Amino acid sequence: MSILKINQKLKRVEISSFELDNEIVFNYFDNLPTDQRDDKFVRAIYIGVLAMMEDRLSSFLAKTNNELGTELESLKMIFEMKKELFYKTTIKGSLAEEDIAEFLNQYFNEKKLKDRALLTGNAAGELPKNKTGDIICELEGDLKIAIECKFDKSIKLGAIEDKEVFIRKTDTAWSQLIEADANRNSKVSLIVFDRSLVDNSILKFAENVGYIPEIGFIAIIDSQKGDYSNLAIAYMLARDIALNAKKLELDKDILSAIVNRIIRSINEITAIKTLVQRNIETNKEILKQIEKSNLLMEFNQKYLEKFLQSGTLSKKDLLDFYMGEEVKDQFKLVEKEIGEI
């Protein structure tokens, strides 16, 4: 009996009771709070259907199922699906906001902070019919930090000296920070961009974290790598200002100098980290080439000994020597070990 029915009249899919014996699925839902499981289940079906509608992904899934079928390839599949979905304009915005809010709340728990990140959804703020400010972070008292998520390459930096008053209104990093601050009545505002979907004018200003005095912070994340560290840095800087600016009138020029020096140090540390990671990857490739050469040398030597002993190679030996499957299998194990270093 089919567990799935299509209700043509109501235009909906109806699923009867069923059980699924899958360790990956079980572990995912087992780690979720009870009140989130139904929503995540519906979202998982939606993402899966979108993925299956893609010809390229469908081909990939078929290949995985028929030839590989390992957990590693399942993880690759999940990554590809997430990347494919991320670039679908219709859903990447809401998915980004949810991921950012989820990251922040986990970060608050780890740091033992009482802050809360709340999605504003479609709720308008202080400005009529205005929804700018996707996330509100509540601090102590009535202090708030407004966060706008803009995964959109069309958004420029938009510094006030470059603003052309007599052209049609366009969103910029500056305008969105000011608007989010006013609309959500926040103490500080922060705008988040993804490294793969950000305009060069913004990257030139802030490669990782940027600060515009009296306007707000810019954070560049890399969602495809799961790297939200710049968001955490920008948030904590914004939080320090929000908590302390209420107590006295700050000298904005000195504040700007201090914050920008902190950001410069962060950028230097990030650059060093990138160089180290690049060297690690380069050294891994060197190790792979060395091991590959060693294995080939041993493999070729084995068949040379066979040849010298008999003066020839059997057709089977010649085929094995030509195909080199034995050395390929050995290299896979070595490659895996190097990758885990």
N, C-alpha and C positions, 0 to 999 in steps of 0.2 A: 504493500500500500504506500502510495506517494506521501511524503511528509510535507510537500510544498504544493499549494494551490494558488491559482491566479484568479482573483475576483475581478472579472471584467467590468462589472457594474460599478464597483467602488474604486476601481483602478488601484488595487493594492495587492501585495503578496501576503499570503497567509501561510504560516508555518505551524504545523501541529507539534506535539511533544516529541522530542528526540534527544538522544545522547551522543556525545562525541568523545571518543577515546583517543586523545592526542596530547602528548606531554607538553608541547610548546604552548598550545592553546590553554591547557589546564593551568600551567604555571603563570601565564599572563593574567588570567582572570582571578586566580587564587591570590595574587598579590594586589589586587584592586580592592578598595573599600566597597562594601556591599551595595551602597547607594549609587555607585558609579558603573556597576557591571552592565545593567540593561542599556544604558546610553552608549557605552563602549562597544557592546555587542552589535548594536545597530550601525554604529560607525564602521566597525570592521567589515560588515556585509557591504556597506556602501563603497568603501575603499576597494574591496575585492572585486565588486562588479565593475567599477571604473577601470581597474587594472585589466580585467579580462576583455574589456572593450577595445583595448589597444592591441593592434596586430603584432607589434614588435614584442610586447610583453607576453602575449599569448604564445608566440613562437618560443620565447625563452622558457615559459612554464612547461611547455610540452617537452622541450629538450631536457629540462631538469628532471622531469618525471620519468622519462624513458631511459636516459643515459646515466644520470648522476645520482639523483635521489638521496643525497646526503644532507645532513643538517647544515653543513657549511654552505651548500648551494641554496638551501632554504633561506639562510640569512642573507645571502647575496640577492635572492629574489625579493626579499622584504625591502632591502635597501633600494633596489631598482624601482620597486613600486612607489616607495616614498618619494624618490627623486622625480619620477614621472608625474605623480600627483602634485608635487610641489609647484611644478611649472604650469599647472592648469589654473588659469587666472581666476576661474569661478570659485575655487575653493581654497587657494593657497592663503588668502588673507585670514580667514577664520581659523584654519589649521595652525597658522603661525601664532596667532593671538593665544590660542589654547595652549600650545607648546610653551610659549614664553611665560604665561601665567603659572603653568604647572612647574616649570623650572624654578621660578621665583619662590613659590610656596615651599618647594623642596629645599631650596637654599635657605629660606628663613628657618625651617625646622632644624637644618644642620647647624646653623649659627645660633640657635636658641633665641631667635628674634620673635617678637610678638606681632610683627608686621603681617598684613594679609594682602594678597594680590587678587583683585576681583575683576572679572570681565564685565564691561559695561553693556555689551551686546548692542541691541538697537535702542537703548535708552538715551534720550536727549539729555543735554546738560543744562548749564546756566543760559546758554545762547539758544534762542528759539530754533527748533528743528535741527540742531547741530549735534552730531554724534562723535566729533573729534575727541580723542582720548579713549583708546580701546581698553585700557586697563587702569584701574585706580588701585594704588597701594596705600593702605591705611596704616599710619604710624600711631604713636601715642596721642591721646587727645583727639583733636579734629584735624590733625595734620595729614596731608595727602600728597602723594607724588603721582602725577599723571604720565602715563606711558602711551605713546602712539606707535603702532607698528606699520611700517611702510615698506613692503617688499615690492618695490616698483622702481624700475630704472628711469622712469620719466621725471622723478622727483629730483630737482636740483638743490644746491645749497641755498641759494636765494638770499645772500647777504643784503642788508638794507641799502647799502650804497649802490648795489646793482639793480635794485628794484625799479622797474618801469611802471609808473603809476597809471599811464593811459592805455595799457593793454589789458586784455581779458584776464580775469583772475586765474592764476595757476598755483597749485600747491607747491610749496618748497619746504625744506627742512626748517627754516626760520619761521615761516608762517604756521606750520603745523605745531611747532613748539609753543608759539605764542597763543595759538588758538586752543590747544589742549589745556594750557594753563588757565586761560580765561573760562573755558567751557566747563572744566571740572573743578574750578575754584581750588587749585592745588598750590602748594608752596613752591614746588620745583617741577619742571616737566622734562621728559626724556623721550627721545625718538630712537627707534631700533630699525636698523637696516640689515639685510642679509648680504654677505659678501658677493654672492653670485648675482644679486639683483640690486645693484646700487650704482648711481651715476658717478663718473670720475671726479666731478667737482666736489662731491662729498668725501670720496676716498682721499683726495689731495688734502682736504682740510683735516680729516680724522681717519687715519688708517685703521685704528682700533677703537679708541675712545677720544671724543672731542668735547670741548666746553666752550660755549658762546656766552660770555659774561651777560648776566641779567636776562638771558633768553632760555638756556637749558643745556642739556647734555645730548651727545650723539654716541650711540654704541653700535659697532659693527659686529654681528655674530656670524657664525658659519653653521647653519642648521643642518646641512647635509653631513657634516662631520660631527654633529652634536656638540659643537663648541660654543657655549654661551658665557664663557669666562669674561668677555668684555662687558657684557650686560651686568654681571655681578659687580664688576669694578665701578662702572658708571653709576649703578644704583647706590652703592655704598657712599660714593662721593656726593651724590644728590641727597642722600639721607642725612649725611653730616651737616650739609647746608640747611636742610629743612628743619632739623632739630635745634640748630644753634642760632640761625639767623633771627629767630623770634625774640631772642633775649637782648640784642643790642643792635644798633645801627652799624652795619659793616661797611668798611672802606672797600668799595667794589673793585678798585684797581689792585689793591693788595690781594684780595680774594682771588681775582683772576690770575695774578702772578703765581700764587701758591698752587692753585688747582692746575694751571697749565704746566708747572714744573713737575707735579705729580704725574700728569698724563705723559709728559715727555719721558720720564723715567719708566713708566709702564710700556711705552712704545719701544724703548731701548731693550728692556727685558724680553719683550715679545720677539724682537728682531733676533736677539741672541738665541732664544729658544728655537726659532725657525731654522737658524743656521745649524744648531746642534742636531735637530731632527733631520735636516737635509743630509748632514754628514753621516748620521746613523744609517739612513736609507742607502747612501752611496756605498758605505762600508759593507752593508748587507749584500748589495749587488756584486761587489768585489769578491766577497766570500763565496757567493753562488758561482761565479765564474771560475774561481780556484777549485771548488769542489767538483764542478762539472768537468774541468780539465783532468783532475785526478781520476775521476770515475771512468772517463773515456780512455785515459792512459792504461788503467788496469784492465778494462774491457778489451782494448786492442791487443794488449800484451797476452791475454788469455788465448785469443784466437791465433796469435803469432806462434805461441808454443804448440798449439794443436797442429798448425800447418807445418812447422819444422819437424814434428814427430812423425807425421805421415806423408809429408810432401804434397799434400792437397787438403782441401776441405770438402766434406760431404755437401750435397745440395742443401740439406737441412741446416748445417753449420753456416754455409754461405748466406742462406736466407736470414738466419738469426743475426749474423754479423752485419749484414746490410741494413736490416730493420732496426737493430739496436734497442729492442723493447726492454731488455733486461736492465740496461743502463738508465733508460727513461724512468723505470719504476724505482730504481735506487735513488735517482736524483729527486724524485717527488718527495721522498722521505727526508732527504737532506734539506731540500728547499723549505719544507715545513718547519724543521728544526731551526733553521736560520731565521725564518719569519717570526718565530716565537722569542727570539733573543730580545 
